[in-house]
Amino acid sequence: MKQRTLTRPVTIKGNALHTGEAVTLTLRPAPVNHGVVFRRVDLSGSPEIQPRVDHITDLVRATTIQSGHVKIHTVEHVLSALAGCSIDNVLVEMNASEAPIMDGSARPFVNLIVEGEPVEQDRDREYYTLDAPVSVSRGNSSIIAIPHDGLKISCTSADDRGIHTQHLSLSVDPETYVAQIAPARTFTIYEDIEELLKLGKIRGGSLDCAVVIKGDKVMSKEPLRFKDEFVRHKILDIVGDISLLGMPLKAHIVATRPGHAINAELTKALFDRLQEGKKGGARRKGALRPTPAVDVKSLDIRSILDILPHRYPFVMIDRVVEIKGSDELVAIKNVTFNEPYFNGHFPGNPVMPGVLQLEAMAQAAGVLIVRWNNWVPKPAFFMSADKVKFRKPVRPGDQLQIHAKLTKVRSGKIAVAEVSCSVDGQVVSSADLMITILDESEAE
C-alpha cells in the first residue's frame, strides 16, 4: 500500500474537553515520510512535536504529549481518525493546547479527512510487523499484541460493577473504521465526574460530547449509536494510542478493560522492540536464544517465550514473579474472558478447563527444570501427571498463582515437580508432574 496524505487543507473548530478552550484545528497536506506532526501556531515560532510514545507525559482520561515547552492534550481521537483512515503524512495545526472534543467521537475528524480528499503518494508505506507476542497488565486490566497479518483488535470493556460489560472483535481497515469505530463516543461514570473536576479535568465537558453512565442508566443528548458503543470507543482509543508507535502496526491486539495508561504501556513495549530491531538487535531465526542470568529473580513474557516452545494461544504463563534458588518458582496466569476456549466452555458459565490448568502447571515446571540446568537453551516437555486434583472452578477475572517445586531430578534431564494453582490464596488445582528437557534434534 502507498503512503497517503490530503489533497488540500481542511479546518474544524470546537471546544476542548479538559481545558474548555475554543480551538481551531487544521489538517494540511505533507510530503512522503513526513509522518503526523502537530504544530502550535499560538506559540512563538510555531513549534512542532511528533506524536510518539516517548513524548507522553499525562494519561489521566486522555493522552498528552510534550516536547520541551510544547504540549498537546487529548490527541487520541485525532490520531485515531488519521490512523483509522490510513493517513500517513499530515501537519496538524492548532491554536491551543488541546484538540477539540467535538461530539466525543472520531467521526468529525473522519469527516474532515474525507473533506480533505485523501490521495496516494509515490512511496510505499512501511509497517511494523510484530514477530512475537508482547503483553502488559495493570491490576485487572491486560493487553497483549500477537503476530497477525493486518490490524485486528479484540476488546472487552467493563466497569467495576459488571453492569456494562461489552466485547467486540474487529479487523481494522479504513472502511470498517469509518463505519464501525469512528462514531463511538467517549463515556464516563457519573460518580467519577466530581473527582475529575477536582483534578482540573473535563472543564469543557457536557452531554454534547460524552455519554454518562449512572447506575444502569445511560445519559446522553442522543440515543446510543451502537448497543455496544462503549467497547467500540475503547477500540477507537486503542487505535489512537498505538499510533504513537510512529508507524502502522500489523498485529492482533487482545485487550481486557483497557485505558490510556495500559495502552501506552503496550505501545512503549512495541516501540522498544522496534528500536531494538532497527539497531540490529532483533533475534534472527536459527540464532541462539538469549538466556537469563543465573541469579535472576523473575521473568517477563519475552524471557518465558525464549524458554518455552509454546506460542499463542497455548502460552499459559504470563510472568514468573519469584524464583527461589534452582528448584522452586512462582508464576502467574491472568485468566481473561478473551481466552478462546471460553466460547465453548461453557456459554453463559465460562470455566477454565482443568486440562489447561494442568498445562499451566506443566509449563511452570518446564521453566523450572530449565532453571535447574542454569537456563540451558533446550525445550522442556511434559511427560506424565500423578495425583491430579481440581478443587474449585477458575473463571474470567481470576489470576492463577502457580507454585512449582522440584522434588526429584535424574541425570539433569528428567524431573518430578509438585505444582499447584491458587486463586486468592486458595488452592484450585494440584498435581505431581514429570518433565524432561530435550536437545533441539530430539524435539524435532
C-alpha distance (Angstrom), angle and dihedral (degrees) to the residues before:
residue distance angle dihedral
M1 . . .
K2 3.79 . .
Q3 3.80 125.4 .
R4 3.80 114.5 -99.6
T5 3.79 138.1 -149.8
L6 3.81 135.6 162.2
T7 3.78 127.8 -80.3
R8 3.83 94.8 -137.0
P9 3.82 141.9 2.3
V10 3.81 117.9 -83.9
T11 3.80 130.1 -171.0
I12 3.81 137.0 -153.9
K13 3.82 130.7 -176.3
G14 3.79 131.0 -156.4
N15 3.79 146.0 121.4
A16 3.80 126.8 -75.2
L17 3.81 118.2 -114.9
H18 3.80 100.8 -137.3
T19 3.83 104.8 26.0
G20 3.81 95.4 33.7
E21 3.83 90.3 -139.0
A22 3.79 123.8 148.1
V23 3.81 107.9 -112.0
T24 3.78 136.4 -166.2
L25 3.80 113.9 -160.0
T26 3.81 123.5 -171.7
L27 3.80 127.8 -171.7
R28 3.82 112.9 -151.4
P29 3.82 129.0 -170.7
A30 3.82 115.4 -104.1
P31 3.83 134.3 -167.3
V32 3.81 126.0 -102.5
N33 3.82 116.7 -67.0
H34 3.82 90.3 15.0
G35 3.79 92.7 115.3
V36 3.79 123.9 -167.4
V37 3.82 112.3 -41.5
F38 3.83 129.0 177.1
R39 3.82 120.0 -144.6
R40 3.82 124.2 -165.0
V41 3.80 103.1 -147.5
D42 3.83 90.9 178.6
L43 3.82 91.7 66.3
S44 3.79 127.2 76.9
G45 3.79 110.9 -88.5
S46 3.84 92.2 12.2
P47 3.84 93.3 -104.1
E48 3.79 119.9 -150.9
I49 3.80 134.1 -143.5
Q50 3.81 132.6 -170.6
P51 3.81 115.0 -133.8
R52 3.80 101.1 -121.3
V53 3.77 131.8 147.9
D54 3.81 92.4 -115.1
H55 3.83 88.1 61.2
I56 3.83 94.7 57.8
T57 3.82 113.3 119.6
D58 3.83 106.2 161.4
L59 3.80 132.8 29.3
V60 3.81 103.6 172.6
R61 3.84 104.4 131.6
A62 3.82 90.4 -34.8
T63 3.79 142.0 37.4
T64 3.82 116.6 -102.4
I65 3.81 124.8 -172.3
Q66 3.80 127.0 -165.6
S67 3.79 138.7 179.7
G68 3.79 115.8 -179.5
H69 3.80 107.3 -42.9
V70 3.82 92.8 -21.8
K71 3.80 112.3 103.3
I72 3.81 132.1 173.2
H73 3.82 121.9 -172.2
T74 3.81 129.0 -155.9
V75 3.79 98.2 11.6
E76 3.80 96.4 154.2
H77 3.83 99.9 91.2
V78 3.81 94.0 48.1
L79 3.81 91.4 45.5
S80 3.80 91.2 45.8
A81 3.81 91.8 53.6
L82 3.81 92.5 48.0
A83 3.82 93.1 47.1
G84 3.80 93.3 41.7
C85 3.83 90.6 52.3
S86 3.84 91.9 44.6
I87 3.82 95.9 -117.2
D88 3.81 108.0 160.3
N89 3.80 104.6 173.4
V90 3.79 124.0 40.8
L91 3.80 140.4 129.1
V92 3.81 112.2 -133.1
E93 3.81 110.4 -156.3
M94 3.81 119.8 -165.7
N95 3.80 132.5 176.8
A96 3.83 93.8 -155.1
S97 3.79 140.4 40.7
E98 3.81 97.2 -100.9
A99 3.79 134.9 50.2
P100 3.82 115.5 -117.1
I101 3.79 114.2 -96.3
M102 3.83 94.8 -147.0
D103 3.83 108.0 176.4
G104 3.82 93.5 -17.4
S105 3.80 94.5 -99.6
A106 3.81 135.2 86.9
R107 3.81 93.3 -113.9
P108 3.85 95.9 97.1
F109 3.82 89.4 53.6
V110 3.81 91.3 46.8
N111 3.81 89.0 52.3
L112 3.80 88.5 49.8
I113 3.81 90.8 52.0
V114 3.81 91.2 49.3
E115 3.83 89.0 50.3
G116 3.82 88.4 53.4
E117 3.83 89.8 55.6
P118 3.83 108.4 -128.9
V119 3.79 113.4 -123.8
E120 3.81 133.4 -170.0
Q121 3.81 119.9 -115.9
D122 3.78 130.5 -149.1
R123 3.81 96.9 -100.9
D124 3.81 130.2 80.4
R125 3.79 118.8 -115.2
E126 3.79 116.0 -113.7
Y127 3.81 119.2 -140.1
Y128 3.76 133.6 -163.3
T129 3.80 102.1 -129.0
L130 3.79 109.4 -162.1
D131 3.81 113.0 -131.8
A132 3.83 100.9 -174.8
P133 3.81 136.7 23.2
V134 3.81 119.3 -85.3
S135 3.81 121.0 -168.7
V136 3.79 139.7 176.9
S137 3.79 132.5 -178.0
R138 3.78 135.3 -166.7
G139 3.80 120.1 -176.7
N140 3.80 107.2 -53.8
S141 3.81 92.5 -13.5
S142 3.78 125.4 90.6
I143 3.77 137.2 169.8
I144 3.79 130.9 -175.1
A145 3.80 132.8 -175.7
I146 3.81 116.3 -149.2
P147 3.82 128.2 -171.6
H148 3.80 110.5 -90.2
D149 3.79 136.6 155.6
G150 3.80 97.5 -114.2
L151 3.79 134.9 0.6
K152 3.80 116.4 -60.8
I153 3.80 126.0 167.3
S154 3.81 125.2 -163.6
C155 3.78 110.7 -174.8
T156 3.79 138.4 179.1
S157 3.81 116.0 -163.0
A158 3.82 120.4 -168.2
D159 3.79 140.7 157.6
D160 3.81 124.3 -137.1
R161 3.80 91.9 -96.0
G162 3.80 95.4 50.4
I163 3.82 92.3 -128.3
H164 3.79 98.1 123.0
T165 3.82 102.9 34.4
Q166 3.80 110.9 156.5
H167 3.81 134.4 172.9
L168 3.79 131.3 -165.1
S169 3.79 136.5 164.9
L170 3.82 120.6 -161.9
S171 3.79 138.4 168.2
V172 3.79 103.3 -131.7
D173 3.81 117.3 -133.7
P174 3.83 127.9 141.3
E175 3.81 94.6 -93.5
T176 3.81 93.8 49.0
Y177 3.79 92.7 42.1
V178 3.81 94.4 52.6
A179 3.81 94.7 47.3
Q180 3.80 104.4 31.4
I181 3.82 108.4 26.2
A182 3.82 113.4 22.7
P183 3.85 97.0 64.7
A184 3.84 94.2 55.9
R185 3.81 111.1 110.2
T186 3.78 130.6 -140.8
F187 3.80 116.2 -101.2
T188 3.78 140.2 -165.6
I189 3.79 140.2 -170.6
Y190 3.82 112.9 -104.3
E191 3.81 92.3 -131.4
D192 3.84 90.8 57.1
I193 3.81 95.0 58.4
E194 3.81 97.7 82.7
E195 3.80 92.7 50.3
L196 3.82 91.7 48.1
L197 3.80 90.0 52.1
K198 3.81 89.5 51.9
L199 3.82 88.0 53.7
G200 3.81 89.4 54.6
K201 3.80 92.2 -107.9
I202 3.86 133.6 132.1
R203 3.84 94.5 21.9
G204 3.80 87.0 148.3
G205 3.79 95.1 42.5
S206 3.81 125.2 125.3
L207 3.79 140.7 142.7
D208 3.82 86.1 -86.8
C209 3.80 90.7 71.5
A210 3.81 106.5 27.2
V211 3.77 145.0 33.7
V212 3.81 114.6 -122.9
I213 3.80 121.6 -151.7
K214 3.82 115.5 -152.1
G215 3.79 111.9 177.5
D216 3.78 106.2 -54.1
K217 3.83 91.8 -24.2
V218 3.81 125.5 98.8
M219 3.82 116.6 -147.4
S220 3.82 118.9 -162.1
K221 3.80 140.5 133.7
E222 3.80 89.7 -115.1
P223 3.83 132.0 25.5
L224 3.77 119.4 -88.2
R225 3.80 110.6 -74.2
F226 3.81 90.9 -143.8
K227 3.79 129.0 15.8
D228 3.82 85.8 -124.4
E229 3.81 96.3 39.6
F230 3.81 93.5 137.5
V231 3.81 96.7 61.1
R232 3.81 90.0 43.0
H233 3.81 89.5 56.6
K234 3.81 89.5 49.6
I235 3.82 87.6 55.5
L236 3.82 89.0 47.9
D237 3.82 89.6 55.0
I238 3.81 92.1 47.2
V239 3.83 90.7 53.5
G240 3.81 89.4 51.8
D241 3.79 96.7 43.7
I242 3.82 96.2 47.6
S243 3.82 89.5 50.5
L244 3.82 83.9 72.9
L245 3.81 83.9 77.8
G246 3.81 84.6 83.8
M247 3.80 97.6 -124.9
P248 3.83 137.3 49.4
L249 3.80 114.7 -78.5
K250 3.79 129.5 -139.2
A251 3.80 107.2 -156.9
H252 3.78 144.2 104.3
I253 3.81 108.9 -109.9
V254 3.80 116.7 -157.8
A255 3.81 111.9 -168.6
T256 3.80 133.1 -179.2
R257 3.82 116.3 -166.9
P258 3.81 93.4 -18.4
G259 3.81 125.7 -172.1
H260 3.78 137.1 171.5
A261 3.82 93.4 -85.3
I262 3.81 97.1 54.5
N263 3.83 91.2 38.0
A264 3.80 87.4 57.1
E265 3.82 91.2 48.3
L266 3.79 90.5 55.6
T267 3.80 92.0 45.4
K268 3.81 89.9 50.2
A269 3.82 91.0 51.3
L270 3.82 90.1 49.4
F271 3.82 90.6 45.9
D272 3.81 90.8 52.7
R273 3.81 91.0 51.3
L274 3.80 90.3 47.9
Q275 3.80 91.8 51.8
E276 3.81 91.7 47.6
G277 3.79 89.3 52.1
K278 3.80 91.7 51.0
K279 3.80 89.2 53.0
G280 3.77 91.0 52.9
G281 3.78 93.3 -104.6
A282 3.79 95.7 121.4
R283 3.78 110.9 117.8
R284 3.80 112.7 -113.1
K285 3.77 124.6 -141.6
G286 3.78 109.1 -91.3
A287 3.80 94.5 21.3
L288 3.80 119.9 126.9
R289 3.77 113.3 -87.6
P290 3.81 114.4 -113.6
T291 3.81 112.5 -109.7
P292 3.81 126.7 -147.3
A293 3.80 121.8 -115.6
V294 3.80 112.5 -88.0
D295 3.80 92.0 -117.5
V296 3.82 96.8 45.2
K297 3.84 112.1 138.9
S298 3.83 101.0 -160.2
L299 3.82 141.4 16.1
D300 3.80 130.9 -142.9
I301 3.79 124.3 -148.7
R302 3.82 93.4 -90.2
S303 3.80 91.8 57.2
I304 3.81 91.0 45.1
L305 3.81 90.6 53.7
D306 3.80 88.8 51.6
I307 3.82 89.8 55.2
L308 3.81 104.0 38.7
P309 3.83 125.2 57.9
H310 3.82 91.7 -143.3
R311 3.80 124.7 108.3
Y312 3.83 137.5 -178.9
P313 2.96 126.9 -17.9
F314 3.80 92.2 18.5
V315 3.80 104.0 53.3
M316 3.81 102.8 114.2
I317 3.81 99.4 179.6
D318 3.81 123.2 71.9
R319 3.80 98.2 179.3
V320 3.80 143.2 -8.2
V321 3.79 102.7 -132.2
E322 3.80 99.6 -177.9
I323 3.81 135.7 21.2
K324 3.80 115.1 -167.9
G325 3.77 110.3 -163.3
S326 3.79 115.6 -58.6
D327 3.80 99.9 -49.7
E328 3.81 109.5 46.8
L329 3.82 138.1 52.0
V330 3.80 144.1 160.8
A331 3.81 120.5 -139.1
I332 3.79 134.2 177.3
K333 3.78 135.2 -140.5
N334 3.82 118.0 -167.2
V335 3.80 108.2 -146.2
T336 3.81 109.8 -149.0
F337 3.79 132.6 178.8
N338 3.82 88.2 -115.7
E339 3.82 91.9 72.7
P340 3.85 104.2 122.0
Y341 3.81 94.3 -132.8
F342 3.83 92.8 63.6
N343 3.82 89.2 74.7
G344 3.78 89.0 74.8
H345 3.83 104.9 15.8
F346 2.97 89.1 87.3
P347 3.84 129.4 -29.4
G348 3.79 107.4 -140.8
N349 3.81 92.7 7.1
P350 3.82 108.6 53.0
V351 3.81 114.3 -163.2
M352 3.81 126.8 171.5
P353 3.82 108.5 -116.1
G354 3.79 113.9 -110.7
V355 3.81 91.3 -130.5
L356 3.80 89.4 60.8
Q357 3.80 90.9 50.9
L358 3.80 85.1 53.0
E359 3.80 89.5 49.7
A360 3.83 90.5 51.8
M361 3.81 88.8 52.2
A362 3.82 90.7 48.7
Q363 3.81 92.1 50.8
A364 3.80 90.9 50.4
A365 3.80 89.5 50.7
G366 3.81 89.0 47.8
V367 3.79 91.5 55.7
L368 3.80 88.5 48.0
I369 3.82 96.4 54.9
V370 3.81 89.4 48.4
R371 3.82 87.2 52.3
W372 3.83 90.4 48.6
N373 3.81 86.6 57.0
N374 3.83 91.2 52.2
W375 3.82 92.2 -99.6
V376 3.80 94.9 -56.0
P377 3.84 105.2 -170.2
K378 3.80 96.0 -118.1
P379 3.83 127.6 115.8
A380 3.81 120.3 -107.4
F381 3.81 122.1 -137.5
F382 3.80 133.5 -161.6
M383 3.86 112.4 -119.6
S384 3.81 108.9 172.6
A385 3.80 146.2 -19.0
D386 3.80 132.0 -140.2
K387 3.82 135.1 -179.7
V388 3.81 91.4 18.5
K389 3.81 113.3 -179.2
F390 3.82 131.8 177.2
R391 3.79 111.7 -163.9
K392 3.81 108.9 166.9
P393 3.85 136.0 15.9
V394 3.80 118.3 -101.2
R395 3.80 115.1 -143.3
P396 3.83 138.8 -175.7
G397 3.80 110.3 -70.2
D398 3.81 94.2 34.3
Q399 3.78 121.5 119.0
L400 3.79 115.2 -143.8
Q401 3.79 114.2 -143.7
I402 3.79 106.6 -158.3
H403 3.81 117.3 -158.6
A404 3.82 116.7 -167.9
K405 3.81 128.8 -179.1
L406 3.80 127.7 177.0
T407 3.81 112.8 -129.0
K408 3.81 100.3 173.6
V409 3.83 135.0 16.0
R410 3.85 124.8 -172.2
S411 3.80 122.1 -164.0
G412 3.80 89.7 -21.0
K413 3.81 89.1 -81.9
I414 3.80 107.1 76.5
A415 3.80 123.2 48.8
V416 3.79 140.4 174.5
A417 3.80 117.4 -143.9
E418 3.78 135.1 -173.1
V419 3.81 106.4 -138.0
S420 3.79 133.4 178.2
C421 3.81 137.6 176.7
S422 3.81 121.0 -142.0
V423 3.81 133.9 -173.4
D424 3.82 117.4 -161.6
G425 3.81 90.2 -13.9
Q426 3.83 95.4 -51.7
V427 3.80 120.5 113.2
V428 3.81 110.0 -120.8
S429 3.81 99.5 173.7
S430 3.81 140.5 0.7
A431 3.81 141.9 179.0
D432 3.79 146.0 166.1
L433 3.81 107.1 -118.4
M434 3.79 135.9 -167.4
I435 3.82 115.5 -145.3
T436 3.80 132.8 -179.9
I437 3.79 136.2 -169.8
L438 3.80 120.8 -139.5
D439 3.77 137.3 -166.6
E440 3.82 113.9 -105.9
S441 3.81 90.5 -107.1
E442 3.82 91.5 52.5
A443 3.80 91.1 47.4
E444 3.80 91.3 53.9
